[in-house]
């Protein structure tokens, strides 16, 4: 199993939207590095759901339920989607500020490549973020 972070603008697709549906396509990715990350996802992988723009915080966890297929919103047929489903809500959202304050997370793409919308998270960082959500 691998771990990931998916960013979404709350005005386009929010954590509340995700919680209401059983499974939803993660579409609209138009960055090649993010696309390549989507292509590496496997069924059962877990992803942090991150509200970008104004909120900048991890809200909860979704699970990959369908591996990559062509994004029906992409007329060029270059980009893919995965389907994700609600897994669990974090006890407390973990803000970008919380993450930046933790030196052991300074290597994350969330900090180093702030515009990347789909990124891997190593297991140690995943566990540390989960601990931060319980404080």
C-alpha positions in Angstrom: 0.0 0.0 0.0 1.1 3.5 -0.8 0.1 6.9 0.7 -0.8 10.1 -1.2 -2.1 13.6 -0.8 -4.9 14.9 -3.0 -5.6 18.7 -3.2 -8.9 20.1 -3.9 -10.3 23.6 -3.9 -13.3 23.5 -1.5 -15.4 25.6 -3.9 -14.9 23.0 -6.6 -15.0 19.8 -4.6 -15.0 19.9 -0.8 -14.6 17.4 2.0 -18.3 17.6 2.6 -19.0 16.8 -1.0 -16.7 13.8 -0.8 -18.3 12.5 2.4 -21.8 12.6 0.8 -20.9 10.3 -2.1 -19.9 6.6 -2.0 -17.2 6.9 -4.6 -16.1 9.8 -6.9 -13.8 10.3 -9.8 -10.8 12.5 -9.0 -10.7 14.5 -12.3 -9.4 17.7 -13.7 -5.7 17.1 -13.1 -3.7 18.8 -15.9 -0.2 18.6 -14.6 2.0 15.8 -15.9 3.8 15.1 -12.6 0.4 14.9 -10.8 -0.9 12.7 -13.7 2.1 10.4 -13.3 1.3 10.1 -9.6 -2.3 9.2 -10.3 -1.0 6.5 -12.7 1.0 5.0 -9.9 -2.0 4.7 -7.5 -3.4 1.2 -6.7 -6.7 0.0 -5.4 -6.5 0.2 -1.6 -4.0 3.1 -1.4 -4.9 5.8 1.1 -4.9 9.5 0.4 -5.1 12.6 2.6 -7.8 14.9 1.3 -6.4 18.5 1.4 -8.4 21.7 1.1 -6.3 24.1 -0.9 -6.5 27.8 -1.5 -7.8 29.6 1.6 -8.1 26.8 4.1 -4.9 24.9 3.4 -5.5 21.9 5.7 -5.9 18.1 5.6 -9.5 17.2 6.3 -9.6 13.5 6.1 -8.7 10.3 4.3 -10.0 8.7 1.1 -9.2 5.4 -0.4 -8.5 4.6 -4.0 -11.2 2.2 -5.2 -10.6 2.3 -9.0 -7.2 2.5 -10.6 -6.4 5.0 -13.4 -8.5 5.4 -16.5 -8.8 8.2 -19.0 -10.2 11.4 -17.7 -13.5 11.9 -19.5 -13.2 15.7 -19.0 -9.9 15.8 -21.0 -10.4 16.0 -24.8 -6.7 15.3 -25.4 -6.8 11.9 -23.8 -3.5 12.6 -22.0 -4.8 12.7 -18.5 -6.2 10.1 -16.1 -8.5 9.9 -13.1 -8.9 7.5 -10.2 -12.0 6.9 -8.2 -11.8 7.5 -4.4 -14.2 6.9 -1.6 -14.6 8.5 1.9 -12.6 6.5 4.5 -12.5 8.6 7.6 -12.5 12.1 8.9 -9.5 13.4 10.9 -10.3 14.2 14.6 -8.8 17.7 13.9 -7.8 19.1 10.5 -4.0 19.4 10.1 -3.1 22.8 8.7 -0.2 23.6 6.3 1.1 25.8 9.2 1.1 22.7 11.5 3.0 20.8 8.8 5.6 23.5 8.2 6.2 23.7 12.0 7.2 20.1 12.1 10.8 19.7 10.9 10.4 16.0 10.1 7.9 17.0 7.4 10.0 19.7 5.7 10.8 17.3 2.8 7.2 16.9 1.7 6.2 18.0 -1.8 3.3 19.9 -0.1 6.0 22.3 1.1 8.6 22.0 -1.7 6.2 21.9 -4.6 3.2 23.8 -3.3 1.3 23.9 -6.6 1.4 20.1 -7.2 -2.1 18.6 -6.7 -1.3 14.9 -6.4 1.7 13.8 -4.4 3.2 10.8 -2.6 3.5 10.7 1.2 6.0 8.4 2.9 4.8 6.1 5.7 6.7 7.9 8.5 5.2 11.3 7.4 1.7 9.7 7.1 1.9 8.5 10.6 3.2 11.8 11.9 0.4 13.7 10.2 -2.1 11.3 11.8 -0.6 12.0 15.2 -0.8 15.8 14.6 -4.5 15.3 13.8 -5.1 13.9 17.3 -3.4 16.8 19.3 
